[in-house]
């Protein structure tokens, strides 16, 4: 056995890229972010329109969409809108005796909290914040380039493929 073998498993990805420069990804090899966002939007719309899905599933889908947005796209306005989606609501936590809730005065005398603040996330405002961000970054309303096969080679010569009539 040779002692000169490389241990590729212990190398960092940047070191591997230096060793194998031909392995760099081209534009065509990269994951299409627009398609991933579109798929997630369609999934959320399907979740919202289906009556069998719960609010937890809708919330998880929207949170997954927010998690997909790269840090380079997030701007100060988006962060401000994210923070605006968090609100605190008061939840009644008074004890129940014989199916009757204790009074607020009773809770105060006993030192029991009657209400507690619970942080709440408004998912639809969060969904709206994502749309606003994508509109500001011109990712929703822009012309998408499309490749069309013309039959003309890059050299300018006509192909041998017969035209359909």
N, C-alpha and C positions, 0 to 999 in steps of 0.2 A: 504494500500500500504506500502511496506517495504522501508525504507530509505537506505538499504544496496545495492541497485541496482547499477551496474556499468554502467557508461556512456561510451560505447565503441566508440562512434563517436568522442569524444574529445581526445582520446588516440592516441599517436604516433604509427606508425607501429612497432617500436622496442619494445615498451611496450606491444603491443598485442602479439608479438612473445614470450615474456617472459611468458605471461599468458597462451598461447596455444602452447607449444613446438611441439606438434604433427602436427601442420600446416606448418612446414618447408617444403620447396620444395625439392624434390629429383632431381637428374640429369634428370630423364625422364619427370619431370614436367616443366622444364625450357624451355624457348623459344629457339629453335635451331637457333643460330646466323648464322651458315653456310647456312641454308636453306633460311633465310631472305635475306642474301646477294645474294645468287643464284637467288632468285625470282627477286630482284631488278636489277641484271645484265641482266636477261632475258627480263625484262620490258624495260630496256634502249635499248637493241639490237632491240626489236620489234619497239620501238619508232624511232630509227635511220633508220631502214629499211623501215618504212612506209612513203611514200611520202606525205601523208595527214597531218602528224604531223608537227608542226611548230618548229622553233629553240628554242622558249620559253619553249615548252614542253620538249625538249631534255635537256635544261639547268636545268629545275626544277627537272627532273628525276635524273640527275647527282648530283645536290646539295642534293637531298634526300639521295642518296647513301653515300655521304660524311658525312651527318649528322648522318647516322646510325653507323658509325665507332666509337667504344667506345674509351674513352680517354686512356685506358690502352694500346691499340694497336698503338696509334699515337706516332711516334718517331721523333727525330730531323730532319732526312732526309725527312720525310713526310711533316713536317711543312715548310721546305725549299722549297720543290716542290710545296706546296700550294701557298706560297708567289710568286713563279716564274710564276704562272698562271695568276697573275694580271698584266696587262699592261695598260698604258695610251695611248689613241689615240687622235689625234687632230680632232675636229669637226668644220666644217665651219658654222659659225653662222652670216655671213654678211647679212645685210638687203637686201631685193629684191625690186627693183623699176621697175615696168613695165616689169616683168619677167627677168630682168637683175640684177645680183648680183652686189652690190657695190664693188668698188675696195678696196684693202687693204689700200692704201694711204688715201682714203676718211674716212675709219673707224678710222685710226690713227689721222686724223685731227679733227674728231668729238669726239674722245675718246670712241668709240664703239669697243668692242673686236671683232676681225675678226675670231679668232679661240679660242676654249676653250678645255682644256684637259678633257677627259671623261674616267673614269676608266672602263676597259673592262676585262672580265673574259673569258679566253680560256677554255671552258668546256671540250674539248677533251684532253687537257693537264691535267686537273683535273682528268678526268677519268683514264688517264694513271698513274697518281700519286697514285690513289687508287690501281690499279693493281700492281704497284711496291711495295707498302706497304704490300699487301697480299702475294706477292711472298717472300718478306723479312721475313715475319712472318710464312712462310711455310704453308699457309692456302689454297693455290691453288693446288700445286702438292704434295699431300701426300696421302698415302693409307688410305681409310676410313674404319673403322671397320664395319662389317656387321654381324647381328645376323642370325643364321641359325638354323632352327628347325630340330633336328636329331631324335627325338622320344625317346631319352634316358633321363630318369628323372635325376634330380640332385643327387639322391641316387645311381645311376648307374644301376638301374633295367630297363629292357626293358618295353616299354609301351604296352598296349593292342591294340593299333591301328594296324590293318592289313596293311601290306606293299602293295603298288600298283605294279602291274606287267605290 
